[in-house]
Amino acid sequence: MIAFLLRVLWGAALAGFGLLLTMRTHWFLDFLGPIDWLEYKIGPGGTRLVYKLFGTVIVLAGFLVMTDLWDRFLNAALGSLIPAPRPMQ
């Protein structure tokens, strides 16, 4: 029961931080400053776009943690690149 509660709280905290990063991008941009390399490569607003994309990824990761689908997602996404270890005999 405690593991379930902690998993939901960690997932909600991650999702909340990602939502905050996505909704209040201007505050993070003022606090952290623009990333010159992104502004050069992507153009004006590139830093803001990356902050929003990063926030969206954090929200999705939070929901994966909350619903306990994190391991299944990583196995489906990266399972072919990183094979499962074989048991030792």
C-alpha positions as CSV (number, residue, x, y, z in Angstrom):
1,M,0.0,0.0,0.0
2,I,2.9,2.4,0.8
3,A,4.6,1.6,-2.4
4,F,1.4,2.4,-4.4
5,L,1.0,5.7,-2.5
6,L,4.7,6.7,-3.1
7,R,4.5,5.8,-6.7
8,V,1.4,7.9,-7.2
9,L,2.9,10.8,-5.3
10,W,6.2,10.7,-7.2
11,G,4.3,10.5,-10.5
12,A,2.0,13.4,-9.5
13,A,5.1,15.5,-8.5
14,L,6.8,14.8,-11.9
15,A,3.6,15.5,-13.8
16,G,3.1,18.7,-11.8
17,F,6.6,19.9,-12.4
18,G,6.3,19.2,-16.2
19,L,3.0,21.0,-16.3
20,L,4.6,24.0,-14.5
21,L,7.5,23.9,-16.9
22,T,5.1,23.8,-19.9
23,M,2.7,26.5,-18.6
24,R,5.2,28.9,-17.1
25,T,7.9,28.7,-19.7
26,H,8.5,32.5,-19.6
27,W,9.4,32.3,-15.9
28,F,11.9,29.5,-16.5
29,L,13.3,31.4,-19.5
30,D,13.8,34.5,-17.3
31,F,15.4,32.4,-14.5
32,L,17.7,30.2,-16.6
33,G,18.2,32.4,-19.6
34,P,18.1,31.5,-23.3
35,I,20.3,28.8,-24.7
36,D,22.3,30.5,-27.5
37,W,23.0,27.3,-29.4
38,L,19.2,26.5,-29.7
39,E,18.4,30.1,-30.7
40,Y,21.0,29.8,-33.4
41,K,20.0,26.4,-34.7
42,I,16.2,26.5,-34.4
43,G,15.7,30.3,-34.6
44,P,14.0,32.8,-32.3
45,G,12.0,31.0,-29.7
46,G,14.0,27.8,-29.9
47,T,14.7,27.8,-26.2
48,R,11.1,28.3,-25.4
49,L,10.1,25.4,-27.7
50,V,12.6,23.0,-26.1
51,Y,11.5,24.0,-22.6
52,K,7.9,23.2,-23.6
53,L,8.8,19.9,-25.2
54,F,10.9,18.9,-22.1
55,G,8.0,19.8,-19.9
56,T,5.6,17.6,-22.0
57,V,8.1,14.7,-21.8
58,I,8.2,15.1,-18.0
59,V,4.4,15.1,-17.8
60,L,4.2,11.8,-19.8
61,A,7.0,10.3,-17.6
62,G,5.0,11.3,-14.5
63,F,1.9,9.5,-15.8
64,L,3.9,6.5,-16.7
65,V,5.3,6.4,-13.1
66,M,1.8,6.9,-11.6
67,T,0.2,4.1,-13.6
68,D,3.2,1.8,-13.1
69,L,3.8,1.5,-16.8
70,W,7.3,2.8,-16.8
71,D,9.0,-0.6,-17.0
72,R,6.7,-1.8,-19.8
73,F,7.2,1.4,-21.8
74,L,11.0,1.2,-21.6
75,N,10.9,-2.5,-22.5
76,A,8.7,-1.8,-25.5
77,A,10.7,1.3,-26.6
78,L,14.2,0.1,-25.9
79,G,13.9,-3.6,-25.5
80,S,15.3,-4.4,-28.9
81,L,18.4,-2.2,-28.2
82,I,19.1,-3.5,-24.7
83,P,18.4,-7.2,-24.5
84,A,17.3,-8.7,-21.2
85,P,20.0,-10.3,-19.1
86,R,20.2,-14.1,-19.3
87,P,20.1,-15.9,-16.0
88,M,23.3,-17.4,-14.9
89,Q,23.6,-21.2,-14.6
